Amino acid sequence: MKLVTCRDGERTLAGLWRDGRVLDLAAAGRRVNEAADFSSVLAIIRGGDATHAALARIEARGEELADAWRDAAQLHFLAPIPVPVRNVFCVGRNYADHVNEGYAASGKPSRLPEVPQFFTKATGAVNSPDGDVRLDPRLTSLFDYEVELAVVIGRGGRDVHKDNALGHVYGYTVANDFTARDLQKRHEQWFKGKSLDGSCPLGPCIVDRAEIGDATTLELSLSVNGEERQRARVAQMIFDIPTIIASLSAGLTLEPGDVILTGTPSGVGFAMNPAQGLKGGDVVVSRIDRIGELRNAIVDVSCA
């Protein structure tokens, strides 16, 4: 199933997205007397197995609930979790070709990471799947893109064993880890250059783990103004999803609703010769098959 967060006029709703329609889950729950909290996607995830079972019952009866369906074209899709529990967790340098292109651009010998390299993006970075992405040339002269598979945690825990890690996954969504490369270099760490407002579009939906099945078969791609820049499969990651979850949760409690970006493949702008940063008017489309796409326009705010 595909969970979405949409704005319907002044109201924000959690919905089930299917066939160009969105089922308003709070309205559907009231209609069939389900007691589960369907007020938001985060509440659904936090509700655990009982809420997921109630959701499955509603999905099975969907066609009986005509008055709870909305035309998706009449809704504005937000990030599935518009305000995450806390900072978005991210893994850097998790595709070998991306690692190699980065070292080549800097003229240094390549070396693959031995453990996952974690950083975070501030919650204010989260943006909608079609949200404009701010570019301030007074702040950055090398603004870049990174399509990534995002993992959404469903069951929290600390010291999660790799063999049990997938049982903690609720589902998957598409992310773009927009990055100010020169800020990364200037501050000698990744947080600032990764955390600019609106620099983490998410969506358009969270597809539950059961529907995706083997996530390693998913294919990521990204284009700028129709020109393909990135394409890879999740299977190409250096550290797979169970390894990422086990490593991140060691001594650190994961919570339901946590979002983990799993890294980007090669093809980023800074590694091109010459480097190609994004500019105002560019349109960046990030896709993952069986999940959906983000379509984000770059807006030069110095012209505003």
N, C-alpha and C positions, 0 to 999 in steps of 0.2 A: 504494500500500500504506500501511497505517496501523501505525506502530510505537508500542509502549507499553512502559512500565516498570511492573511489578506486583509486589506482595508476595504470595507463596504460602506462608503460614505464616511460618517464619523466613527463608525464601529470597527474594531479589529476582531477578526474571528480566526479560530483554528479550523482547518478544513481538510477533507479528504478529496484529493484531486483525481478526476477520472473523466476521460472522454470529453474534454473541453468544459467540464462542469466542476464545481466545488460544492461538496456537501458540508453545510454549516453544522459542525459536530455538536455544539452546544444546543442548537435548536433540535437536531436529530435526537440527542440524548434525552431531552425533555419529552419529545414526542413518544419515545418508547420506554420511558420511565427508567432510564439508566442513571444510577446515582454517581457515576464517576465524574471527575472534574475534567470537562472538555473546554475550559475557558481559554487555554493557550496550548501550543505545542509543548512548551516546557512543562506545563502541568500534566499533560498526557504522559510524557517521558517519566516524570517523577512519580507518576501513579503506579508504575511497575506492572507486574504481571496481571493484576486484577483489572487495571484500566486498559491494558492491551487486549485482554479477553473481551471487555465490553466494546472496545473499538472494533474488534473482529465481528462481534454480533451485529453491530450497526452496519458494518460494511456488507454483511450477508443480506441485510434487510433494506439495503440502500434504495432499491427501486420502489419500495413501499412509502418512501419519505419524500414525495414529490415537492412538498412545500418547503423542504429544507435545502433543496438544491439551488445553486446560484450559477449564472452564466459566468464562466471564468473571464471572459472578455470584458465584463463589466466591473471586475475587481482589480485592485492594485496589489500585486504580490510584494510582500516584504520578505526580508530574510526569515527563514523558518523559525529561528530563535532571534528575534530582533535585539534583545538585550541578554547576552549570555550570562551564565552564573558568575563568571569571572573572565579574566583575559583568555583569549583564544590561544591554545597551545599550538606550537608549530615545530616541524622538523626541518632543519636546513640540510642542504647537500645530501639528498637521499636518492639521487639517480646518478649513476657513474658518469654518463655522458655530460651531465650538467656540472658535476665536480670538475671533470677534465676541461670543459670549455672555460670555466672560471679561472682555473690555474693558467691555461693557455693565454687568456686575455691579460693576465698579470705578469706573464713571462716567467712563472715559477714552475718547478717540476710538480707534477700531479701526485696527490696522495689521498686515497680514499679514507673516510672516517672509520674509526674502529668501533665507535659507539654512536648512537643517535645524538645529533646536536640540536638541543632544544632552545627555543626562545619563545616569546609571547608577543601578541598584538593586543593593544588596549581595546577594551570593549567598544569605545567610540569609533573604532575603525570599521565595525560591522556596517554593511551597506546592503541595500536591496538588490535583487538579481538584475534589475534594469536601472539601478541608480546611477546618476552622474558621479564621476570620480573627479575630485578637485585636483588641479595642478597649479601650483603657485611657482612660477619660474624664479621668483625672488628667493624662494626657499630651496629649490632643487633644480638642477640642470640635467639630471639623468634619472628620470622617472620610468620605472620598468614594470613589467607584468610577470606573473607566475601562475599558471593554471595548476590547481591541486585538487586531489581527492580529500574531502574532509570526513572524518569519522566522528559520529556523535555517540557519546557514552550513554548507555541506558541504565546499567547497574554499576553503582559506584564501588569503590574498594581500594585498598592499599596492598602493596606487595602482591599484585596479581601475577599468577604463574602464566608463562607463555602458553601452556597447553590449554588454559581456561580463558584466555584473553578475549576470544571472539564472543564468548558468552556475556561479556560486558558491553558489547556494541549494540546500540539501538538501530542505527542505520547510517546512511551515507548521503552526502550532498556535495555540490560543486563549490569550489572557492577560487578566488583569485587573490594572491598575496602581492598586491601592488606595493612597490618598494622604491624609496628614494635612495639610489645607490650611493650618491655622494654624501648623504647624511650618514649612512652606515660607515663609510670610510672616515668621515670627519670626527664622528663620536667614538670610533673604535669599538663599537658594539652594534647589535642589530635592532634593538628595541625602538629607538627613535625613528630610524628610517623605515621601519615596518608599521608604525602605529599612527600615521597621519589619519585624520578624520576621513572616514568613508573609504579607506584603502583596503577593505576586506569584504567585497561582495560575497554573499552566500545564497545558495538556493538552486533552482527555484523551489525545491522541495527536499524533504528527507525521505528517502526510500528505505523501508525497513530491511533489516539484515536478511530475513527469510526470502524476500522477493529478489534481492540481489544475488544471493547464493555466494559463489566464489568471487570475491571482489578482485582477485588478481587478474580476472579476465576483462575487467573494465578498461576502456581506452580513453585517454585524455587527449584533447586537442585545443589549440588556441590560434586565432587569427587576428590580425590588425588590419582594418580596412579591407577585409576580404583576402588578405595574403596570409597563408598558413605559416606560422612560426614554430609551433610546438606540436608534437604528436608522439605518444608513447603508451605503453600498457602498464598497469599497476604492478604486474609481475616483474617489471624491470627495476623496482625499488631495491636499494641496497638492504634496507631494514624493512621487513614485512610488518604488517599491521600487528600481529601478536607480539613481535619483538618490541615495537614502539610502545605498546600499552604496558608490557611487562617492565620495560626500562623506565618509562615515565612514572609509573605507579610505585616504583621501589621507594619506600619511605615517604611517599606523597599520595594522599588520598584523592582519588578521582571521584567526581560527583556526577549524578545524573544530569545530563544536559551539557556537560563539558564538550567542547569542540576541539578536535585535534587535526590540524593540517599536516599532510604526510609528505610534503616535498614536491618539487617541480622538476620536470625533465629539461633536457637541453633545448636551446633555441631562444634564450632570453636576449633582450636588446643590448645589455651591457657587454655581452661576449661577442657581438657582431663586429666586423671590421670594415668601416669604423663603427663604434658603438652607436646605437640608435635608440635614443630615449623617446618616450611618448610625447606628443604635442597636443595642444588644444584642437578639438575637432576629430581626433582619432576615435574610432569605435573598436573596442576589444570584445571579441566573442570567445568565451571559454565553454567548452563542452565536455561532458562525460556521457558516453552512451548508457542508455537505460536509466539515466537520472534526469538530464536536461541541460540547459545552457544558461549562462549569464551573458547579458549584452549591455556593456557599459560604455558610455560616451565620456571622453576626457574633456573637461571643461577648464579652460585657462581663466583662473579667477583674477589675474592681474588686469584683465580686460573689463572686469565688472565695474 
